[in-house]
């Protein structure tokens, strides 16, 4: 059984992130950072973290600022850029300091994978996995009905709530946890750009994605309505300094179960999909840096 301990991780701007350290019973072989998706709380990653801990990894799970209960989204001013430049940077440096002798790995889910490309501290990683990390452009949503639904949410309802309420009530809208206003406004703007945030000059994303120099496994799901293969490829091809291995999972890979954008981390995939990632992490954790 993994030992779980709560921690507060200080960011450079003084904000403290709530995090959980999942530690193996015996000696640890590497540290895995779990960078979450937008509007997804850390508890969704606990089962996968426990599995990795049982295999000898120390795992860090956490919430981005504003993605917490009790009205946090209303009180926090933060965008995707804040999450990458403050939160992910802080978690990476904290883990490297706490476990200085262990290889540092990362698993980024959706925006969590984007953050791996955006963050300067990713240059400290031995290897990284990006799961359903895609360019969220509306043009990639295949179904016209789904595209209309997404456009209504990200172009109309979400920005309206952000500007009028000062946050986005994600729970009531059915998109997960509540979100800070700036996150929604950045997301809304990027959905119409041909290359997503790579076309936003304020992000300097092309230059930032060119900095890392580690192996990357980029995984897409064939039944993900928001992230077809070409949307996943758009993100991973900007990692110009990294050898990128691409995998596209289908229902056949999961024993006939649906996967979708969020499903990889559900325990029903523990015997089918999870070993692909854990074996890949083990292999690169033991390779000579």
Secondary structure, DSSP 8 states (H G I E B T S, - for coil): --EEEEEEEE-TTS-EEEEEEEE-SS---EEEEEE--TT--GGGGHHHHHHHHHTTEEEEEE--TT-STTTHHHH----HHHIIIIIIHHHHHHHHHHTTTSEEEEEEETHHHHHHHH-GGGGG-SEEEEES-----GGG--SHHHHHHHHIIIIIIHHHHHHHHSEE-HHHHTSSS-EEHHHHHHHHHHTTSTTGGGG-TTT-HHHHHTS--SEEEEEEETT-SS--HHHHHHHHTT-TTS-EEEEEE-GGGGTT---TTTGGGSGGGTTTTHHHHHHHHHHHHHS--
